[in-house]
Amino acid sequence: MCLLVSGTCCGLFAKAKQPSLRDFKGLQTAFFDDESGRRYLQVGYKEATAEKPKVGFLRLGLAFLKIHDLRIDLDARWARKETLLDLFQKVSSKRGVRYAVAEPIELVIRPQDGDPFRITATKGKFTSAGALLVWGDVRIVRGETISRRGNISLTADPLSNSLLLSMDDGKKTIAIPLKSETTAKTVLSKSKKP
């Protein structure tokens, strides 16, 4: 009787299994700014599957995670540098995510002003350095301008209040300013006017 009760208590207080990316299909999740309540990030994907790489006719024992149809929509008007740095570091530190590859990937970045950057590519992944790396038939559309690149990486810069969009191994870099207190107050006051 004592063994049964202690076993039941242990079962009640045992840590529940954390869900994996593979546990969800058609996932859509959003992150909101604490002060304004505005959405600054939305992430979604069709499904995630574990695949073992194949070399010739042999399948290797190490499985990697493949995320199908990943879409990330980031609104720089409401994203804070500290929040994004923390989020990028948390995602990059997860071992399962570091070995995950998104195929294909779509990234939308909405800057403070001007048209959004719409980036599509064959593959994308988070690196251990905390960057989002995108490669394979990279296409960047902003307004009427369309450009093709070999690869891009997106990082939250700890020294400035901006995202850095580096293209072709750093040959060209665009800084996208993030939310600041004055920007947020200006945008909020404009949105309240009739």
C-alpha positions as CSV (number, residue, x, y, z in Angstrom):
1,M,0.0,0.0,0.0
2,C,2.8,2.5,0.9
3,L,4.6,1.5,-2.3
4,L,1.5,2.1,-4.4
5,V,0.9,5.6,-2.8
6,S,4.5,6.7,-3.2
7,G,4.5,5.5,-6.8
8,T,1.3,7.4,-7.6
9,C,2.7,10.6,-5.9
10,C,5.9,10.3,-8.0
11,G,3.8,9.9,-11.1
12,L,1.8,13.0,-10.3
13,F,4.9,15.2,-9.7
14,A,7.0,13.7,-12.5
15,K,7.9,16.2,-15.2
16,A,5.7,15.9,-18.3
17,K,7.3,15.1,-21.6
18,Q,8.0,18.3,-23.5
19,P,6.3,18.4,-26.9
20,S,8.5,18.1,-30.0
21,L,8.2,20.0,-33.3
22,R,7.1,16.7,-34.8
23,D,4.0,16.6,-32.5
24,F,2.3,19.3,-34.4
25,K,0.9,19.6,-38.0
26,G,-0.1,22.9,-39.4
27,L,1.3,24.8,-36.5
28,Q,0.7,28.6,-36.3
29,T,2.1,30.5,-33.3
30,A,2.4,34.2,-32.6
31,F,4.4,36.4,-30.2
32,F,3.1,39.8,-29.0
33,D,4.8,42.9,-27.5
34,D,4.1,43.2,-23.7
35,E,3.5,47.0,-23.8
36,S,1.5,47.5,-27.0
37,G,-0.1,44.1,-27.4
38,R,0.9,44.2,-31.1
39,R,2.1,41.0,-32.8
40,Y,5.8,41.2,-33.7
41,L,6.4,37.6,-34.8
42,Q,4.3,34.8,-36.4
43,V,5.7,31.4,-37.2
44,G,4.1,28.5,-38.9
45,Y,4.9,25.3,-40.7
46,K,3.1,22.4,-42.4
47,E,4.8,19.6,-40.5
48,A,8.1,18.4,-39.1
49,T,9.5,14.9,-39.9
50,A,12.6,13.0,-38.8
51,E,14.7,11.9,-41.8
52,K,17.8,9.8,-42.0
53,P,20.3,11.0,-44.6
54,K,21.1,8.6,-47.4
55,V,24.6,8.2,-48.8
56,G,24.4,6.1,-52.0
57,F,22.2,3.1,-51.0
58,L,23.1,3.4,-47.3
59,R,20.9,5.2,-44.7
60,L,22.9,6.8,-41.9
61,G,21.8,6.2,-38.3
62,L,21.7,9.9,-37.3
63,A,18.2,11.4,-38.0
64,F,17.7,15.1,-38.7
65,L,14.6,17.2,-38.4
66,K,13.0,18.5,-41.6
67,I,10.5,21.3,-41.3
68,H,8.2,21.5,-44.2
69,D,7.0,24.9,-45.5
70,L,8.3,27.1,-42.7
71,R,7.0,30.7,-42.7
72,I,8.3,33.4,-40.5
73,D,6.6,36.9,-40.4
74,L,8.6,39.5,-38.4
75,D,7.3,43.0,-37.8
76,A,10.3,45.2,-36.9
77,R,7.9,48.0,-35.8
78,W,7.0,46.0,-32.7
79,A,10.0,43.7,-32.2
80,R,12.6,44.6,-29.5
81,K,16.2,43.8,-29.8
82,E,16.4,42.2,-26.4
83,T,13.4,40.0,-27.1
84,L,14.7,38.9,-30.5
85,L,18.2,38.2,-29.2
86,D,16.8,36.1,-26.4
87,L,14.5,34.3,-28.8
88,F,17.2,33.6,-31.4
89,Q,19.6,32.3,-28.6
90,K,16.9,30.0,-27.1
91,V,16.0,28.6,-30.5
92,S,19.7,28.2,-31.5
93,S,20.6,26.5,-28.3
94,K,18.0,23.7,-28.7
95,R,20.0,20.7,-30.1
96,G,17.0,19.5,-32.1
97,V,16.5,22.8,-33.8
98,R,20.2,23.2,-34.6
99,Y,20.0,20.0,-36.7
100,A,16.7,21.0,-38.3
101,V,16.4,22.2,-41.8
102,A,13.4,24.0,-43.2
103,E,12.5,23.1,-46.8
104,P,11.3,25.5,-48.3
105,I,11.3,28.6,-46.2
106,E,9.5,32.0,-46.5
107,L,10.6,35.0,-44.4
108,V,8.7,38.3,-44.3
109,I,10.4,41.2,-42.5
110,R,8.2,44.3,-42.1
111,P,10.6,47.4,-41.5
112,Q,9.7,50.6,-39.8
113,D,8.9,52.2,-43.2
114,G,8.7,51.1,-46.8
115,D,7.7,47.8,-48.3
116,P,8.3,44.5,-46.5
117,F,11.2,42.2,-47.5
118,R,9.7,38.9,-48.8
119,I,12.4,36.2,-48.9
120,T,11.9,32.7,-50.2
121,A,14.5,30.0,-50.5
122,T,14.9,26.2,-50.9
123,K,16.4,25.8,-47.4
124,G,16.9,27.5,-44.1
125,K,18.2,26.8,-40.6
126,F,19.2,28.4,-37.3
127,T,23.0,28.3,-36.6
128,S,24.7,27.7,-33.3
129,A,25.8,31.4,-33.5
130,G,22.2,32.5,-33.3
131,A,21.6,33.5,-36.9
132,L,18.9,32.3,-39.3
133,L,20.7,31.1,-42.5
134,V,18.8,30.8,-45.8
135,W,20.2,29.4,-49.0
136,G,19.3,27.7,-52.3
137,D,17.5,29.8,-54.9
138,V,17.2,32.8,-52.6
139,R,14.7,35.4,-53.9
140,I,14.2,38.8,-52.2
141,V,11.2,40.9,-53.2
142,R,10.7,44.4,-51.9
143,G,8.1,46.4,-53.7
144,E,8.9,46.3,-57.4
145,T,12.5,45.2,-56.8
146,I,13.4,41.5,-57.1
147,S,16.9,40.1,-56.5
148,R,18.4,36.7,-56.4
149,R,21.1,35.8,-53.9
150,G,23.3,32.8,-53.1
151,N,22.5,33.0,-49.4
152,I,21.4,35.4,-46.6
153,S,21.7,35.4,-42.9
154,L,19.5,37.3,-40.4
155,T,20.8,38.2,-36.9
156,A,19.7,40.6,-34.2
157,D,22.7,42.9,-33.6
158,P,23.5,43.4,-29.9
159,L,25.4,46.7,-30.5
160,S,22.6,48.5,-32.4
161,N,18.9,48.4,-32.2
162,S,18.5,46.5,-35.5
163,L,18.4,43.3,-37.4
164,L,21.2,42.6,-39.9
165,L,20.3,41.1,-43.2
166,S,23.6,39.9,-44.7
167,M,23.7,38.7,-48.3
168,D,26.1,36.5,-50.1
169,D,28.4,35.7,-47.2
170,G,28.4,39.3,-45.9
171,K,29.2,41.0,-49.3
172,K,26.1,43.3,-48.7
173,T,24.4,44.0,-45.4
174,I,21.1,45.8,-44.7
175,A,20.3,47.1,-41.2
176,I,16.6,47.0,-40.3
177,P,15.9,49.2,-37.3
178,L,13.8,47.6,-34.5
179,K,11.3,49.1,-32.2
180,S,12.4,51.9,-30.0
181,E,10.3,53.8,-27.4
182,T,9.9,56.9,-29.6
183,T,9.0,54.8,-32.6
184,A,6.4,52.8,-30.7
185,K,4.8,56.0,-29.3
186,T,4.7,57.7,-32.8
187,V,3.2,54.6,-34.5
188,L,0.6,54.1,-31.6
189,S,-0.5,57.8,-31.8
190,K,-0.8,57.6,-35.6
191,S,-2.9,54.4,-35.4
192,K,-5.3,56.1,-32.8
193,K,-6.2,59.0,-35.1
194,P,-9.5,58.6,-37.1
